[in-house]
Every structure is written in structure tokens, then in C-alpha cells.
Amino acid sequence: MQKFDSIRPFYDSEVNDALSDVIQHPMMKALMNFSFPEVEDEVWKEQLKKTHSIRDFQCNFIYQSARKILEKSSEGLTTSGFEHLEKNTSYLFVSNHRDILLDTTLLNATLFEHGLVMTASAIGDNLVKKSFLKILAKLNRNFLVLRGLSPREMLQSSKLLSEYIKQLLLHENRSVWIAQREGRTKDGNDATNPGVLKMLGMGSDQKNVMEYFKKIKIVPVSISYEYDPTDVLKMPQLMAEANNEIYVKEKNEDFQNILSGVLGQKKRIHIHLGKVIDTEIDVIVAHEENANKQVLALAQTIDDAILTNYKLWPTNFIAYDLLNKTNQYEHRYTENEKSLFERRLEMRIDHDNPQLLEGFLAMYANPVVNKLKYTDAL
């Protein structure tokens, strides 16, 4: 379908030519040398030349990159909830968003290991300005979300995006990953933007959009990193917002965030998949007639699932106690874990700037605050 050409990933028939275009690129060499440190360049180049589908590229190359990232920059990935998914079935994964590349890469690696349908994933076109990154994204089944549009262009773009997502889910049996809101969470408060759901609903040709939301099988995803390797990089934007200032990104800021996210230390990582949101939609429809309020209620249902299933780490409890000058959660971490976190704080944050210090701690502490809304004790 030509109408999706401006946003879609490569078709399999285009993969080999795309790989030929980037096979000599220094960033491809860096990626392959990182992923296959024991392998001579000529060997992986020959393998790439024989690659003719996105699935082959993902399984034979990107999956190995994901394993290497976990090995080099984490203490391992744990998962839960994947057993509830059915094979050969497409789902719409609505996910909290912490890392530009890793959130989707690790989800897909786990889907692959479970023999489940991997995703086509939304990515902002602002993140793939460099031609190599755009080609790599399209080779990895990313589709583009166009940013910086006028309101009229935005409406047209949203309509196209919603139709493409529907095409993937219902006609190509392809799962889709989309973040619960534009951009990564910077302050630790994961919340679904109802606008994302309204965009998705534009693809519905049913009278009741809530029926469509049942049809596309929404699965809430909670991903949590013990350490956020980009934590300090998120601070300038947080500080600007705290002071009601307009934040302007540096020229290579997104690229720096991508690299730091991939290579920086994350310690432990957990991905939890909630159950498909189904009967909850019936309850919403039964209690609420207003279509707008139905969408708000669905956004809240997704948030409830993401926040209750979010895995809290010692770093979250340490930050909460430091921020609130309390020992409330000292049973949730060791002295060693606390001193490691404090050392990170010293190295990354100017302690003479209380606003900066508070913002950094809140980024780690807010998931605790949010989970407390659902339970009396943690």
C-alpha cells in the first residue's frame, strides 16, 4: 500500500538493498564488532549480504546485539506475564517508556524467545535524523511518528498512523509497540496520554470505538531499570520544565541518549506484560456513556496495570528515603546498595543545587509514590 510509504519500515524485498547501502558504514562496523567481537568483519559482511528479510536481520543480528547489551551493561533481564500471550496472535503493546531503543529491543528479544509475534514499533522521526539510524530503524521494523507538525498536518498524520497500525494488527497479524505518551518519562511518573488512544481510535470504522479497542487486544507493558543510564541526561529538560522555561535540545542530544541508554550500566531490568484489556472495557462502557470519558477511563485502566505491575528496585526505595529524609524502606535495600546509589548521586549531581538534587531523587522515587496509590504497604 503506497499510502503508508512515508512512515512504514522496509518490505522484505527492500531489506537486502538497504543492507548493501550501510554495510560499509562505520556505525554498522561498530554495531557488528560489539555484537560479534570474535567474528572477522568479512564473515558478518557475507552474512548480511545473504539477509533478505527483517525477521532474519532481527533474529540473526539484532537479537545477538540485545544479548550482548544485557551481558555488558546489566545484571540481567527478568520477565513476567508472557505466558498469557497466544502464539501467532497480534497484540497492541502500550508501554511506559524509559529508553529510546532498549524498551522495544528487549521486548522483542523476549517475544522471540517465547516464539511469539514480534512487534512493529513506533519511533519519532526526530530520533532518526541521521540516515544510518533511519535505515537501521526501518530494518528493525520501526515505523515513523512524524513530529513538529502544524495542527492540520498533525491531524492528517495521526489518521495515517492509526490506519497503518490497524493494517498491521488486523490484516498483517503483526503486533505493535507504542509508548503511552510522546517521549520518554523523565520524572518517573508513567502516565498514558489519552491523545495516544484517540489517535489509535481514528483507525476504527466501528460505531463504538471501545469495541475497536477490544478487537486490537491492548496489553499494558511495565518496564523498569534498576539504574537509568540516561538519568543525568534527563535533568536539563526537567529543570527547564520546573522553571517554566522552554527546553531546546542540543544538536546531538537524542543520539547521545541512544548511546548512553545502550552502553550505560542498568543493573537489573524487568519487563512485565499485563493481561489483555477486555472485560474492563465492558465495565467502562456500562458505566460511562460519554465517548471522551470512556477514553479517559481506558487510559486510567492502562495506567493502573502499568503502575501496579511496575517492578520496584532498591534504587527506588533509597531515593524515596533520601528525598523524604526517612528510613521507612530501609528493609528494602542494603547499606552497600545505598552507598553505591549515593556515590552515583555525588558523581552525577551538583549537591549545591537543591532543585537538581531533588529532581534526580524524584525520578527514582516517584514509582514508589505511584505504587503506594494501589497498596497500603510495600
C-alpha positions in Angstrom: 0.0 0.0 0.0 1.7 3.1 -1.2 -0.2 5.4 1.1 2.0 4.2 4.0 5.3 4.6 2.2 6.3 7.8 4.2 6.1 6.0 7.6 6.5 2.2 7.1 9.5 0.0 7.7 11.2 -1.8 4.8 9.4 -4.5 3.0 11.4 -7.8 2.9 12.1 -7.2 -0.8 13.9 -4.0 0.1 16.0 -5.4 3.0 19.0 -6.6 1.0 19.4 -3.4 -0.9 19.2 -1.4 2.3 21.8 -3.5 4.0 24.1 -3.1 1.0 23.8 0.7 1.4 25.0 0.6 5.0 27.3 -2.5 5.1 30.5 -0.3 4.9 29.2 2.4 7.3 31.5 2.8 10.3 28.4 2.6 12.6 27.5 -0.8 11.2 31.0 -2.0 11.8 30.8 -0.7 15.4 27.4 -2.4 15.9 28.7 -5.7 14.5 32.1 -5.6 16.3 30.1 -5.0 19.6 27.6 -7.8 18.9 30.1 -10.3 17.4 33.5 -9.5 19.0 35.1 -12.8 18.0 34.0 -12.6 14.3 36.1 -11.3 11.4 34.5 -8.4 9.5 34.3 -10.3 6.3 32.2 -13.0 8.0 29.4 -10.8 9.2 29.5 -8.8 5.9 28.9 -12.1 4.0 26.1 -13.0 6.3 24.5 -9.5 5.8 24.7 -9.9 2.1 22.7 -13.1 2.4 20.0 -11.5 4.5 16.7 -10.9 2.7 14.1 -10.3 5.4 13.5 -8.2 8.5 13.0 -11.3 10.6 16.4 -12.7 9.5 18.1 -9.5 10.3 16.4 -9.2 13.8 16.9 -12.9 14.7 20.5 -13.3 13.4 21.9 -9.9 14.2 19.8 -7.6 16.5 18.9 -10.4 18.9 22.6 -11.0 19.4 23.1 -7.3 19.9 20.4 -7.4 22.6 22.1 -10.3 24.4 25.5 -8.5 24.3 24.0 -5.3 25.7 22.5 -7.3 28.6 25.8 -9.1 29.2 27.9 -5.9 29.1 25.7 -3.3 30.7 23.2 -5.1 33.0 22.9 -7.7 35.7 20.3 -9.5 33.6 16.7 -9.2 32.4 13.7 -10.9 34.1 10.2 -11.1 32.7 6.7 -12.0 33.7 3.3 -12.2 32.0 4.5 -13.5 28.6 2.8 -16.8 29.4 -0.6 -15.2 29.0 0.0 -14.4 25.3 -1.0 -16.8 22.5 1.2 -17.7 19.6 0.6 -16.4 16.1 -1.6 -13.7 17.6 -1.0 -9.9 17.3 -1.3 -7.5 20.2 -1.0 -3.8 20.8 1.6 -3.3 23.5 1.0 0.1 25.2 4.2 0.6 27.2 5.7 3.0 29.7 8.8 4.4 28.0 12.2 4.8 29.7 14.8 4.1 27.0 14.8 5.2 23.3 16.0 1.9 21.8 16.1 -0.7 24.6 12.4 -0.8 25.6 11.4 -2.3 22.3 14.6 -4.2 21.6 14.3 -6.1 24.9 10.6 -6.7 24.5 11.2 -8.1 21.0 14.1 -10.3 22.2 11.8 -11.8 24.8 8.9 -12.2 22.4 11.3 -14.0 20.1 12.5 -16.3 22.9 8.9 -17.2 23.6 8.0 -17.9 20.0 5.6 -15.0 19.9 4.9 -12.4 17.2 7.5 -9.6 17.4 6.4 -6.0 17.1 6.5 -3.2 14.6 7.4 -0.3 16.8 6.6 3.4 16.7 9.6 5.8 16.7 9.7 9.6 16.5 11.2 10.8 13.2 13.2 13.3 15.3 15.3 10.3 16.6 16.4 9.1 13.2 17.6 12.2 11.5 20.9 10.5 10.7 20.4 8.4 7.5 22.1 5.4 9.0 19.8 5.4 12.0 16.8 5.8 9.8 17.8 2.8 7.7 18.6 0.7 10.8 15.2 1.7 12.3 13.4 0.6 9.2 15.4 -2.7 9.1 14.3 -3.3 12.7 10.6 -2.9 11.8 10.2 0.6 13.2 7.5 2.9 11.7 7.8 6.7 11.9 5.7 9.1 14.0 6.1 12.5 12.5 6.9 15.3 14.9 6.9 19.1 14.8 3.8 19.4 12.6 1.1 22.1 12.3 -2.3 21.2 13.9 -3.7 20.4 10.4 -0.7 18.2 9.4 -0.9 16.6 12.8 -4.5 15.5 12.2 -3.6 14.0 8.8 -0.5 12.3 10.2 -2.5 10.8 13.1 -5.1 9.5 10.7 -2.4 7.8 8.6 -0.7 6.4 11.6 -3.9 5.0 13.1 -4.8 3.3 9.7 -1.3 1.8 9.5 -1.5 0.4 13.0 -4.9 -1.1 12.2 -3.4 -2.6 9.0 -0.6 -4.2 10.9 -2.7 -5.6 13.8 -5.8 -6.8 12.0 -4.7 -7.5 8.4 -1.0 -8.5 8.7 -1.2 -10.2 12.1 1.7 -8.1 13.3 2.0 -6.9 16.9 2.6 -3.2 17.5 4.5 -1.4 20.3 3.6 2.2 21.1 4.7 4.4 24.1 1.9 5.5 26.4 2.8 9.1 25.6 5.2 11.1 23.4 8.8 10.9 24.6 10.4 9.0 27.5 9.3 9.5 31.0 11.8 11.9 32.5 10.4 12.3 36.1 9.5 8.7 36.9 5.7 9.4 36.6 4.4 6.9 34.0 1.0 8.2 32.6 -0.9 7.4 29.5 -1.8 10.4 27.3 -5.5 9.9 26.2 -4.4 11.6 22.9 -2.5 8.4 22.1 -5.7 6.4 22.5 -7.7 8.9 20.5 -5.1 8.7 17.7 -5.4 4.8 17.7 -9.2 5.1 17.7 -9.1 7.1 14.5 -8.4 3.8 12.8 -11.8 2.4 13.8 -14.6 2.1 11.4 -16.9 0.8 14.1 -19.6 2.9 15.6 -18.3 2.4 19.1 -14.5 3.0 19.3 -14.4 0.9 22.5 -15.3 -2.2 20.6 -12.3 -1.5 18.4 -10.1 -1.2 21.4 -11.3 -4.7 22.4 -10.6 -6.0 18.9 -6.9 -4.8 18.8 -6.0 -6.6 22.1 -4.3 -3.9 24.2 -1.6 -5.3 26.5 -0.1 -2.8 29.1 3.7 -3.2 29.4 5.7 -2.2 32.5 9.5 -1.9 32.0 11.8 -0.9 34.8 15.6 -0.4 35.1 17.4 -0.5 38.4 19.6 2.3 37.2 18.6 4.6 34.4 21.8 5.1 32.4 20.4 8.4 31.0 19.2 9.8 34.3 21.6 12.7 34.4 20.9 13.5 30.7 17.2 13.9 31.5 17.9 16.6 34.2 18.3 19.8 32.0 14.8 19.2 30.5 13.3 18.5 33.9 14.9 21.7 35.4 13.6 23.8 32.5 10.1 22.5 32.9 10.3 23.1 36.7 11.2 26.7 36.0 8.5 27.1 33.3 11.2 27.5 30.6 11.0 26.3 27.0 13.5 23.5 26.6 15.6 23.3 23.4 17.5 20.1 22.7 21.2 20.2 21.9 22.1 19.2 18.3 23.2 15.6 19.1 21.3 15.1 22.3 19.0 12.3 21.1 21.9 10.4 19.7 23.8 10.8 23.0 20.8 9.5 24.8 20.6 6.4 22.5 24.3 5.6 23.1 24.1 6.2 26.8 21.0 4.1 27.1 22.6 1.2 25.2 26.0 1.2 26.8 25.4 2.7 30.3 25.1 0.5 33.3 21.5 -0.5 34.1 22.0 -3.3 36.7 18.7 -5.3 36.8 15.9 -4.9 34.3 12.3 -6.3 34.4 9.5 -6.4 31.8 6.0 -7.3 32.9 3.1 -7.8 30.4 -0.3 -7.2 31.8 -3.3 -9.2 30.6 -5.3 -8.1 27.5 -7.7 -5.3 28.5 -11.0 -6.8 27.6 -13.8 -7.1 30.3 -12.5 -3.8 31.8 -13.7 -2.2 28.5 -17.2 -3.7 29.0 -17.3 -2.2 32.6 -16.2 1.2 31.2 -19.0 1.2 28.6 -21.6 0.0 31.1 -20.8 2.9 33.5 -20.0 5.7 31.1 -21.9 6.9 28.1 -19.7 9.9 27.1 -17.1 8.7 24.5 -14.5 11.2 25.7 -14.8 10.0 29.3 -14.6 6.4 28.1 -11.2 7.1 26.6 -10.1 8.7 29.8 -11.2 5.7 31.8 -9.3 3.4 29.4 -6.2 5.5 29.8 -6.6 5.1 33.6 -7.1 1.4 33.3 -3.8 1.1 31.3 -2.1 3.2 34.0 -3.4 1.1 36.8 -2.0 -2.0 35.1 1.4 -0.4 34.3 1.9 1.0 37.8 0.7 -1.9 39.8 3.0 -4.3 37.8 6.0 -2.0 37.8 8.9 -3.7 39.4 10.5 -1.5 42.2 14.2 -1.8 42.8 16.4 -0.9 45.8 17.3 2.3 44.0 13.6 3.4 44.0 13.3 2.9 47.8 16.7 4.5 48.5 15.7 7.6 46.6 12.4 7.8 48.3 14.0 7.6 51.8 16.7 10.2 50.8 14.1 12.6 49.3 11.8 12.3 52.3 14.6 12.1 54.9 13.3 8.9 56.3 14.3 5.3 56.9 10.8 4.0 56.0 12.1 1.5 53.4 15.5 0.6 54.8 14.3 -3.1 54.9 14.2 -3.0 51.1 17.9 -2.3 50.5 21.3 -3.0 51.9 23.8 -0.4 53.2 26.0 -1.3 50.3 23.2 -0.6 47.8 22.6 2.7 49.5 26.2 3.8 49.4 26.5 2.8 45.7 23.5 5.0 44.9 24.8 7.9 47.0 28.1 7.6 45.2 26.3 7.8 41.8 24.5 10.8 43.1 27.7 12.5 44.1 29.3 11.9 40.7 26.4 13.0 38.6 24.7 15.8 40.5 25.9 19.1 41.9 24.9 19.0 45.6 24.9 22.8 45.8 21.9 22.8 43.5 19.0 21.6 45.7 16.5 21.7 42.9 18.7 19.4 40.7 19.2 17.0 43.6 15.5 16.8 44.3 14.7 16.3 40.6 17.2 13.5 40.4 15.9 11.7 43.5 12.2 12.2 42.5 13.0 10.5 39.2 13.8 7.3 41.1 11.3 7.9 44.0 8.1 8.6 42.0 7.5 5.0 41.0 7.3 4.2 44.8 4.9 7.1 45.3 2.7 5.9 42.4 2.6 2.3 43.6 1.6 3.4 47.1 -1.7 4.6 45.5 -2.6 1.0 44.9 -1.4 -0.6 48.1 -1.0 0.3 51.8 2.4 -1.3 52.3 5.3 -2.0 50.0 
